[in-house]
Every structure is written in C-alpha cells, then in structure tokens.
Amino acid sequence: MSDREERGEDVAHPFDRSACPFCGESLDARGTGFLEHLRENPECRRELDSWRDRRGHLDDSDADTDAGDDE
C-alpha cells in the first residue's frame, strides 16, 4: 500500500499532476518527469501496474453487465 493510500487519499483520480500520485514526490516535468520517476522508483511502478490491473477488472465487469442488456 502506498503512502497516499495509507492516508486515505484517492490514488485512482489524482488531481495534482506535478507530483507522483503514488508517493507524492514532486515531478520535474509533466509526462516525461512521471515516466522518469517510474523508472527510478520501482515501488511507484508496481503501484501503477496494480492500479491498471484494478482498472482493467472494473472495465471487464462493466462489459459483462452491459452484455446482458441486449437480450
């Protein structure tokens, strides 16, 4: 669990794009700064992968629900 999750912050919808949504560390540049940060911080990379996995499962369950609506 990340520091932000432990504090009860929602890491799925971060609003501050100048900081890592998983550890809160300031980023040097938008976009590329985050990618560099992930390369240098494997814990944040694992948090991102975990978030993507959870999002994928949410999207999959939505598709299963929608599939039965056409009958």
MOTA-V62182 format. One record per residue. RES is the residue in one small letter. SS is DSSP state (H for helix, E for strand, L for the rest). PHI is phi as a letter, one per 30 degrees, with the letter a starting at -180 (* if undefined). OMEGA is omega as a letter, one per 20 degrees, with the letter a starting at -180 (none if undefined). Layout:
((RES	SS	PHI	OMEGA) (RES	SS	PHI	OMEGA))
This chain:
((m	L	*	a) (s	L	d	r) (d	H	e	a) (r	H	d	r) (e	H	d	r) (e	H	d	r) (r	L	d	r) (g	L	i	r) (e	L	d	a) (d	L	d	r) (v	L	d	r) (a	L	d	a) (h	L	b	a) (p	L	d	r) (f	L	c	a) (d	L	c	a) (r	L	d	r) (s	L	c	r) (a	E	b	r) (c	L	d	a) (p	L	d	a) (f	L	c	a) (c	L	c	r) (g	L	i	a) (e	L	d	r) (s	E	d	r) (l	L	c	a) (d	L	d	a) (a	L	b	r) (r	L	d	r) (g	L	i	a) (t	H	d	r) (g	H	d	r) (f	H	d	r) (l	H	d	r) (e	H	d	r) (h	H	e	r) (l	H	d	r) (r	H	d	a) (e	H	d	a) (n	L	b	a) (p	H	d	r) (e	H	d	r) (c	H	d	r) (r	H	d	r) (r	H	d	r) (e	H	d	r) (l	H	d	r) (d	H	d	r) (s	H	d	r) (w	H	d	r) (r	H	d	r) (d	H	d	r) (r	H	d	r) (r	H	d	r) (g	H	d	r) (h	H	d	r) (l	H	d	a) (d	H	d	r) (d	H	d	a) (s	H	d	r) (d	H	d	a) (a	H	d	r) (d	H	d	a) (t	H	d	a) (d	H	d	a) (a	H	d	a) (g	H	d	a) (d	H	d	a) (d	H	d	a) (e	L	d	none))
